[in-house]
């Protein structure tokens, strides 16, 4: 089964830097989910994978990912 994609609620997300971002879920927990947000960076090369824990009620299910970091297409 492919991993879920959730969107972080802009009003309820603890870290406002990630408000509205899409999160690839890698683990489901009783209190919520763990996953990552892929940042593309800027002119200074910043970006990468940002790991995040989201409590229940702070995200909505959007769909499923075809690929995740470390799988297929040279990722």
C-alpha positions in Angstrom: 0.0 0.0 0.0 1.4 3.4 -0.9 1.9 6.0 1.8 -0.7 8.6 2.6 -0.4 12.3 1.9 -1.9 14.7 4.4 -2.2 18.5 4.4 -1.3 20.3 7.6 -4.1 22.6 8.8 -2.9 26.2 8.8 -4.8 27.1 11.9 -4.0 24.0 14.0 -0.4 23.2 13.0 2.0 23.8 15.9 4.9 24.9 13.7 3.5 27.7 11.4 6.5 27.3 9.0 4.7 24.1 7.9 1.1 25.5 7.9 -0.7 24.2 4.7 2.2 22.0 3.7 1.7 18.4 2.3 3.2 15.7 4.5 4.2 12.2 3.3 3.2 9.8 6.1 5.8 7.3 7.1 4.3 6.1 10.4 0.9 6.1 12.0 0.8 6.5 15.7 -2.1 6.5 18.3 -1.6 10.3 18.7 -1.3 11.1 15.0 1.3 10.7 12.2 5.0 11.0 11.5 6.3 12.0 8.1 8.3 14.3 5.9 7.8 17.5 3.9 10.1 17.8 0.8 11.5 21.3 0.5 12.9 22.3 -2.9 15.1 25.0 -1.6 16.1 28.5 -2.8 19.0 30.2 -4.5 21.2 29.4 -1.5 20.6 25.7 -1.8 18.4 25.4 1.3 15.9 22.7 1.2 15.8 19.0 1.7 13.6 16.7 3.8 11.9 18.1 6.9 10.6 15.5 9.4 7.4 16.4 11.2 5.0 14.9 13.8 1.4 15.9 13.4 -1.2 15.3 16.2 -4.6 14.0 15.3 -7.0 16.8 14.3 -4.2 19.0 12.8 -4.2 17.5 9.3 -6.5 16.1 6.6 -6.0 13.1 4.3 -5.5 14.2 0.7 -4.4 11.0 -1.1 -1.6 8.6 -1.6 2.0 9.0 -2.8 3.3 7.0 -5.7 6.9 7.3 -4.5 8.7 8.2 -1.3 12.3 9.2 -0.5 14.6 6.3 -1.3 12.3 4.6 -3.7 12.5 4.4 -7.4 13.6 6.9 -10.1 17.0 7.5 -8.4 15.5 9.0 -5.3 
